[in-house]
Amino acid sequence: MSVAASPDSLLPAPQALEPGQIIDGFRLEERIHQGGMANIWSVTRVEPQPGEDFPLIMKVPRIKGGEDPATIVGFEVEQMIMPVLKGTHVPRFVARGDWTRQAYIVMERIPGSTLRPRLDDAPRPIDEVIDIGIRVATALHALHRQHLIHLDVKPSNIMFRPNGEAVLVDFGLSRHDHLPDLLEEEFELPMGTGPYMSPEQVQFVRNDPRSDLFALGVMLYHLLTGERPFGQPTTVRGLRERLYVEPRAPRAIRPEVPAWLQEVILRCLEVDPAKRHPSAAQLALDLREPQGVQLTERAERLQSKGLLSRARRWFASIGAEPLTAGQSGQAGSQVARSPITMAAVDVDNATPALLEALRDAVRRSVLTAPGARLACVGVMRTARIGLDELTDDAGRSLHVKQLVALKHWARPLATELGLADGRLTFHVLEAPDVAEALVDFANKCEVDHIVMGARSGSSLSSLRRALGSVSSQVLATSDCTVTMVREKL
């Protein structure tokens, strides 16, 4: 009579890993990091694979018995998520090991250190903080578009490629729209790193990508001021204080902080996710183009609102029920509801009929998404060689003149679509190549849809005639959707 093996008998005894040891074709070279939850080893392939011309690391969980079960589940989550992620903002996935032999993840090794050491020298230069914010927000947008919410954004989980692109690492607490959420299924405690957890995470909500924007706001606040906005709580009670305690205004700590930057950071730290930026791309756009940031009382705040306001927020937090999955948007759907539409408007040369047709097309585009943001862009053509005329015959600034014309063109849209809450911005670019400037702006700012006027007679056949118009060049070289509008006949 045969007896089935017990699950325990199928598990190998924990083994000490040593340099030179070979696991599933990977040779351990050197242990480069020993953490509380995992060890990181540099490894090489015993038999190199075609196209795998980058250095490798192996992440191995520390399992000796008595560990927090969330550590084990978190490693399972990371093993499940990493193979589905693509792009430059995550390490390239190579292989994973079965728990019945040796659990591990082999991935691309990102050179350099994490962002964590920079906190030791905080406060950092303002321009550096802004640049970090742009790069990390851009990386988060790329993850959110892949239906992933990181849920543990902090300096030790952020690295940078040699070209400056931010890379997010450690997906043990992450949630993917299309994969089981093992942490939510198995545990009933808030999951995250205390200083960076969003209010909704404290309330057990894990499906809102704007939680990552809150964490980024905490990080930028700390890099800018040298202080943590909500301290470093270690209990659930301490974590819940962020539901009703307002952080000290950055400008009260560091007076030279620009008002617009305080506006952006405090918006990230709003208790209600709906009051934060709708998407990481829109946050990156504000950091990149601060002239479009709409200032509110947050920008001028220097003192807290007082005990009465705090008491009101405390009572509100007591009655606040955690949002359910049906009430709070998932990563993919939240991004889809919050696109950036760019209206490329040539106010000086377009006919009134074309400007009206362009306005109609933009109106239809913005109406399709409740959180859409409209960026109205014009380009002042400059000379490649020589001096440019910066004023007209009356001595008025041509840049300001075009900015005023853009705002006049968009005024009906602002009224009809209710775009006065920071969802409408204006940008006048100066460049010798109009099409190149428009495409560069769209790519840098993660624009989803370009709407622009097409010159009469311009069509796809123009592409065969050496790209004879700006609209044809934009259509041929842009990474996003482009709608070309002609005047109604």
N, C-alpha and C positions, 0 to 999 in steps of 0.2 A: 504494500500500500504506500503510495507516494504522499508526501506532505508538502503543501504549498509553502514556499519561503515567506517569512514575515517581511514586511517593508524594511524593518531595521537591518535584517540580514543582507539586504540588497545595497545598503549604503556602505561605502568604504570608510575605514577609520581615517580621521583627519591626519594628514601627513604634512610634515614640515617641508616647505619648498626651499630648494637650494640652487645657487647658480650652476648652470650646466645641465640641470634637469630638463628633460624633454617631455612636454605635455601635448599630445595630439599633433605632433609635428612642429611645435614651437619650442625653441630652446630659450630657457630663462638665462638672461645675461646679468642683470643687476636689479636689485630692488631699489627703486628710486623714490618711493614714498610709502610710509606706513601710517595709515589712518585708523580711526576708531572702528570703521566699518569695512575697510578693504585695504589691501596692499596693491601697489602698482609696480609692475616689473617691466623693464625693457626686454623685448624678446626679438628673436629673428626666426625666420622660416628655415627649417632644415632643408627643404626643397623650395627655393624661391618660385613664386607664381608670376606669370606674365602680367605686366601692368601694375604690379604691386611694388612700385619704386619709391615708397615712402617709409619712414621709420615706424615701428610698431611698439605698442605697449599692451600688456595684459593686466586686466583688473581682476583681482581674486578676492572674494568675500572672506572676511575673518569669521570663521564659524568654529568655535571651540566649546559651545554649550553655554547656556545661561544668557546669551545675547537677547536683546530686544527682538521679538519676532518680526517687527517692522523692518529690521535690517535685512532679514532673509527675503521678505516679501518685496522690499524695495529693489533688491538685486534682481529678483524675478521680473519685476516691472521693467527695469533697465534692459534686461536681456530680450524682453518682448518688444520694446519700443525702438531700440537703436537700429535694428535692421530696416525699419520702414522710413527712417529719416534720410533726407538727401540734402545736398548743397554744401556750400563752403562754411556755413555757420554751425556745423556740427562735425565732430571727428568722423572720418570714414570708418564704417563698420567692416570688420573682416571675418570674425568667427565668434562662436560662443560654445561653452562646454556644458555638458549634461550634468545635472546634480548627482546622478548615480555614480559618476566617476570623479570629475573635478569641475565645479562650476567656475566659469571665467567668462570674460569678454575681451576679445582682442580687437583693437581699434588703432586708428592713426594716432601717432604721437604728435601733439602740437608743441612746437619749440617754445622755450621761454617759460615764465612763471605766470601764475594767475594774477588777477587784479588785487588780490588781498594785500600784498605788501604796501601798496600805495595808501592804504588806510592809516598805516603807521605814521605817514608824513602829512596827513590831513590837518588843516585844510589845504587843498590843492589849488593851483592857479585856475581862475574862472574859465579861461578858454579851454583848458584841459578837461575840466568837468563837463563842459558843453560838448566837446568832441567825444568823450566817452559815452555820454547820453545818446548822441546821434548813432554811434556805432552799435551800441547794445540794443537800442530801440529797433534799428534796422534788422538786427539778427532775430529779435523776438518776433517781428512781423513775418519773417521768413518761416519761423517755426509755427506761428499761429495759422499761416496759410496752409500748412501741412497738417492742420487739425490737432496740433499739440499745444498744451499749456504746460510750461515748465514747472511752476509752483515752488521753485527753490532758487530764485534768482538772487545771487549774492556775489560779492567780489571773488570768493574762492571758487566759484563755478563759472568764471568768465576768463577767457584767454584771448589772445590776439595773434592772428597770423602775421607773418612778416610784412604783408601788404596793408596791414591795419584792420582787416576785417575781424569783427568780434566772433568768437566761437563759444557756444554754451556747452558745458559738460555736466555730467552727473544727472541722469534722468530718473533716479530712483523714486522721486516723489511726483513724477510727472503724470499727466493724464492725457490720453489720446481719444479723440471722439469715436474712433472705429475699433478700439480695443477694450477689453474688460478693465475696469478700474479696480484692481485687486485691493488697493489700500482702502478704498471706500467700502468695499464689500466685507473686509475682514476686521476693520478697526473703527472705533467710535470716539477717537480723540483727534484734535486738530493736528494736521501734519504740516511741518515746515520748520524753518529756522526762526526762532523767536523774534529778533529785531525786524525781520523782513516780511513776516506773515501779514497778509491783508486781513481786514476785518471780516470779510466773508469766509476766509479760511478758518478763522477763529470760530465762526458759526457753522463749520463743517461743510462748507460749499467749495467744491473743487472744479467746477466746470465753467468758470468765467475767465477769459484770457486777460481781462483788465486787472486780475490779481497780480500778474507779472508787471504791470505798469506801476502798481503800488510799490512793489519790491524795488523796482528801478528808481522810483522816487525816493525811497528810504536811502538807497545807496548814493544817489546824487546829493542828497541833503548831507549825508555824513562826509562825503568827499569835499563838499563845499564849505562846511562849517566846522568839521572836526568833532561833531556831536551826533549822537543817534536821536532821531526825532521822538522815539518812544522808548528809549532806554534799551535794556537787555533783559526782558522778563523771562522768568524760568517757570512760571506757573500759569495755569489757564486764567486765573483771576488777573494776573498781571497782563496777560495778552489781551484781555477784554477791555483794558483801559483805553486802547486806541479807538474803541467805539464811541468814546465821549470826551477824551482828553485831546485838545488841539496841540499840535507841535508848536514850539516856539518859532516865530518867523525867522527865516534865514538872515534877513537884513537887520534884525535886532542883534544878531551875533556877529555879522560881518557886513557893515554898512555899505561897502562898495559893491555888493551884489546888485545887479541890474533888477529893476522892478519887474521886467518881463520874465526873468529867470525865476524869481520868487513865485510869480504867478503860475508858471509851468510846473514847478516842483510841488507847490501846495495843491495844485489841481490833481497831481498824481496821488497825493495823500488823502484825498477826500474819502470819507467813510463809505458813502454811497457810490458804487461803481459807475452808476449812470452819470455822475458828475465829473468823472475822469475823462480823459481822451477816449473816444470810441475805439481807437485802434492804435497799435504801436507805430504804424506809419504816420498817423496824424500827429503823434507826439514827436516823432523825428522831424517832421516838417516844421513844427513850431520851434524846435531847437535850432534847425538849420536856417530858418527864415523868420527871425524874431520880430521883424517889422509887421508881420501879420498877426501877432499875438494880441488878442483883445484883453485889455487890462480890466480887472474887477477889483473889489475891495481886497482880494487876496494879495494883490501886487503892493499895496500901500500898508498892509498890516504890519505893525511893529509890536503890538501887545496883544495878549489873549483877550477874549471877549468878556472875561470875568466869571465870577462864581455862578451867577444866575444862568448864564448861557451854558456853562458846564453842567449845572444841575439839570437843565432841560435836556441836554444831550444824554445825560445819564439815565433819566427816566425813559427817554425814547429808546435807548439801547436795551432796557429791561423788557420792553414790550416788543422788541424786534424779533421776528421769527426768522429762522434760517431760510434762505431761498431754496426752492427745490429745483431739480433739473429742468422742469418744465418752465420755470419762471426766469431762469438765468441762462443766457445764451451760451452755446458751446463755441469752441474756438473758431471752427470754420464758418458757422453761421454769423457770429459776431463780426468777423472780418468782412463777410459778404454784405452785411448791413452798413458797413462803414467805409465805402470806397472813397478814393480821392479822384475827383473829376477835374481835369485841367482844361480851361477854355483859353485857347490861343487866339488872341484878338488883335488884329491889325487895325486899330482904330483910325489911323491916319489915311489908309489907302482903300479900305473896304467901302463899298457903297452902302447907303442906308438900308437897302433891301437885304443885302448880305448880312449886315449886322443884326437885323431883325430875325432872319432865318437862323443865324447862329444862336441867338438868344433862345429861340424856340427849341432847338436841338439840345441846348444845355439844360433847359427847363425839364425836358422829358428825361434826360439822363439822371438828374439829381432827384427827381420825384420817385425813381425806382428804388431808392434806398433811404430809409429814415435818418441814418447817421452819416450820410454823404457829406463830404467837404468839397467846396468849390474853390479852386485856385485860378484866378484870372491873371493871365500872363501876357505881357507885351514885350517886344524886343526893340531896343534902340540899336540900329545898325551903326557900328563904329568902323573907323578906317583901320586896316591892317598896318598901314604905314602912314605916319604923319599925325597931325593934330585934328581933333574932332571939334565941331561946333557944339557947344554945350548949352547955348542959349539961342532964342529966336531973335528976330529983329528988334523986339521990344525989350530984350534983356531978360526974358523969363526963362527959367530952367526948363529945358526940353524933357528932362527926366520927370520933373514934377508935372509938367503939362500932360505927358502921356499917362501918368498915374491918375490924374484927375479925370482924364477921358475914359480910362478903364472903369473907374468908379461910377461915372455917369452912365456908361453902357450897362453896368450890372445893377443899377439902382432898382429897376423893375423886378429883377430876379430876387433881390434881397427882400423886397416887400412881399412878393407873392409866395416865396418859399420859406419865409421866416428864418433867414440865415444870419441873424444879428448876434448869435451866441458863439462867435468865433469860428463858425463853419464857412465863412467867406473871407478870403484873403486876396491881396493884390500884389503883383510882383512885376517890376519893370527890369528886364535884363539888358545888359549892354554887351554886345558881341559883334564881331565882323560877319559871322555866319549865323543867320537867323535860325535855320533848321537845326543846326548843330546845337545851338543854345537851348532850343525848345526840347530836343531829345535829351540833352544832358540834364536839364532841370527835371524832366519827367522820370528819368532813371534814378537820379539821386533821391528824389522825394517819393519814390514808390507809387507813382501815379498809376491808377488803374485804367483810366479812359481819357483820351485826348479828343476834344471837339474843336475843330478849327475850320475856318473858311477856306474854300478852294478857289483859286483864280479861274476865271472863265476860260474854258478850253483845257483846263488841267484835268488829266485823267490818268488812269493806269498806263495808257500809252506813253505818258511822259517818262515813265521809268525806262522805257526803251530808247528814249531820246536824251540820255545822259542826265536824268533827273532834273528836268527843266523848271521845276517850281518848288517852292518851300514845302507845300503840302505833300507833294510826291516824295520829297526827300524824307520828311517825317514819317510818312506811311511806310517807306521802305526800310527805315533804320530803327524805328521805335520798338521797344519790347512789349508795349501794351496795346490795347485796342485803340484804333484811331477812327474817328468818324469825320469825314470830309463833307462840308455843307456848302451848297451853292445857293445863290439867291433865287427866290421864286420868280418864275417868268409869268 
